[in-house]
Amino acid sequence: MSQPRERAFTLVEVAVVLLVVALLLAGLSVPLAAQVQMRRHEETRRLLDEAREALMGFAATNARLPCPASAASRGEESFAPGGDAANGLCSNFHDGFLPAASLGLAPLDDEGYLRDAWMARANRVRYAVFGAGATVNGVANPFTRANGLQAATLAGLGTAPHFLILCASGAGLTASSCGSGANQLTRRAAFVLLSLGPDAAATPPPGSDAQRNLDGDGVFVWHEASEAPGNAFDDVLTWVPVNVLASRLVAAGRLP
């Protein structure tokens, strides 16, 4: 009679062990998922760094920055009707995509765009460049016009009131200001590279920090990732100040 009791006890032990293992695996799943997200953030930062260097190399070679790609330009820079390298008139200065095909970057998706480490179609790397008809020292679109920075002069670049603007929060933003001075990261970015992060396919709430990076006004928000209710933020950004771009062009003999 003892044998059946021993078998029943053994099955209970196995069930307990399986339960403990399941609990341990469940406890590990969250840290593992966090590690995967961390690796994707790190890989995306690396991709943006490579894209930044490719843009600087393009500027040193061509004496201008490329126009952003449009949604229909298959990763090539996109000029407005009547626009070209001579006048620097882009189809979309502040809300386009990285012209990865023009830059010769790889690997690209099947339409010529560079995607971040989350790899969805909505995760194509975005790129904004100062311009949209703005002038510096009387020169329109100086960053995308061939020899435009040279025509604007170093002195003119130094005295210009602002270029692309980066803010630490979306609170109080206008189309040309971060609001309070304490909210300002820089007013002097020549270009901005942007990844929309893991929730790229989601539509951000109106007025949120993530939505501010998509409104095309040349003012951007960057801060650490946040899960704040109604204002979650996981965008990844990098930018190059005008003085760094100018220094690269001086070294390449494109300035002054």
N, C-alpha and C positions, 0 to 999 in steps of 0.2 A: 504493500500500500504506500510505501514511502516514495517509490519511483515517480508516480504521477505528480506528487507534491514537489519533488525536486525539479521536474521539467517545468512546472508552472512557475516556480521561483526563478528559474533561469530565464524564462521569457520576460518576466517582469524586469529583471536586471537589464536585459537587452533593450527593452523599451525605455528604461531610464537613461541608459547610455546614449541611445539615439536622440532622446529629448535634449540631453546636455549638449551633444554635438550640434544639434540644430540651433540651439540657443547661442552657442559659440559662433557658429557661422553667421547667424543673423547679426550678432554683435560686431563681427568683422566686416560685414557688407558695407556699412556706412563709411568707416575709414577707408576701405578700398575704393569706394566710389569717389570719396574726397581726393584720394591720391590720383585717380584718373583725371579728375577735373584740374588738379594742380598741374599735372604733366601737360594737359592741353593748353592751359594758360601759359606755361613756360614755352611750349612750342610756338604758340601764337606770337608771343613777344619776340622770339627768335626770327620768325617770318617777317614781322614788322621791321625789325632791325635790318634784315637783309634788304627789304623793300626800300627802306630809308637810304641805305648805301647805294642801291641801284639808281634811285632818283638823283642823289648827289652826283653820281658818275655821269648820268645823262646830262645834268646841268653843266658839268665840267667839259663834256664833249660838244654839246650843242649850244652853249651860252644861253640856255633857258631851261625851265622846267617843262615837262610835258603837260598837256591838258589832261584832265580826268577822262577816263573812258565813260561812255554812256551805256545804258542797259542794252543797246542795240549795236554797239561798235565792236563787239567780239574781242574785247580786251585791248583794242587799239585806242590811242588818244582820240578824242572827239572834238572837232572844231565846230563852231556855229556856222550857219550859212554865211559865206563870205569870209570866214575866218581861216587863218593859216599860221604857219610859224612866224611869218613876217609881222603880223599884227597881234598875234597871241590871243585871238578871240575864241574862247572855248565855248562849247555848248552848255556846260554846267561846271562852274568853278568850285562850288562848295558842297555839292551833293552827288558826286560821281564815284566811279570805281577806280581802283588802281589800274593804269594801263599796262598790265603785266606783259601782254604780248609785245607791246612796243618796247618794253624794257628788256625783253629776252629772258624773263624769269621762268622758272620751272620748279615743280610740275604745275600745269594749269588744268582747269576743267575743260570740258569738251567745247566750250565757247571762248576760251582764251583768257579766263579770269583766274586770279589767285584766290584760293579759299583758305580760311584760317584752319586751326587744328580740329574744329568741330565738323568741317567738311560738307555741311549742307549747302544747298544753293543760296540760301539766305546769308550764308557766312562768307560771301565774297568780300575781300578786303576793300574798304572804301578809302577815298583819297580826296582831299580838298586842298586847293591852292589859292593864295590871295590873288584877287583880280576882280572879275565881274564888272569891268569898266572903271574900276578905281584907278586913280592916277597917283604917281609919285614924281614930284618935280616936273609935272607936266607930261609924263610918259604913261599912257594907258596900258594896263595889263603888263606891268614891267617884268613879272616873273615868267610869263609864258611867251613873251615876245622875244625873238632872237636879239641878243645884245641889249635887251630892255633894261637890265640892271646896270649895265655900263652907261646907257643913256640917262638913267635916273641919277647916277653918280652915287658914290659912297656917302657924300655929304647929304644928298637928298634922302637916301635911305635912313640915315641917322636921325633926320629931323621929321620924318613922316610920323603922324600922330599914332597910327596903329596899323597892324596887319591882321592876320587871323588871331582871334582872342580865345584863351583857355581860362576857364573858371573852375573853382573848386566845388561849386554847387549851382543848381539851376535856379535857386531862389533869387528873385529880383533882377534876372537877366533882361536886357533889351537887345535889340539887333546890333548894338555897337558898344555894349558895356556889360561888365559883370555885376553891376549894381555897386555894392560897397567895395572899396579898395581892398579890404581884407579877403574878399572872395576871389580876387584876381590872381591867376597863376602867371599869365603873360599876355601881353597885347602885341607881341612881335614874332609870331610864328609865321614862317614863310609857307609851310605846308603842314598838313595833319594827316596821319594814317590812322584808320579806325577799324577795329573788329567789333562786331556787335555781340560777341560772346555766345554762351550756350543757349540763350533764349532769343537768338537772332530772328527766328520766324514769328515770334510773338509781336503784337502791336503794342508799343508802350503807351501807358496812360497819358492823355494830354497834359502838358505842363511838367511831366516827369523829367528827371535828369537824362534818361535814355532818349526820350523824345526830343530833347533839346539838341541832341547830336544828329538828328535827322531833318531838322527844319530848314536847312540850307541858308542860314543867315550869316555864316562865317564866325559864329560864336559857339564854342564847344565846352563840354563839361567833362572833367576827369577827377575821379577820386577812387578810393579803394572800393572793392565790391561790397554791396550792401543788400540786405533783404528787407529793407524798410517797407512796411505796408503801403502799397500804392506808389512806391518809388524805388522798386528794386533796381539795382544797377550792377551790371557785370561787363560793361564795355571795356575794351583794351585799346589804349591810345598811345601814340608816340608822335612827336613833332620835332621840327628843326627850326630854331630861331634864325632870323634874317642874318644876324652877324656870323653865325656858323656857316650858312650857305655862302655868304660873301667871302669868308675866309677861304673856303674851298675853291671858289672861283679865282681869287687872287693867286692861290697856289698853282692853279691851272693856267694862269696867264690870261684869264678872261676879264679880270678887273685889275686895276681901275680902268 
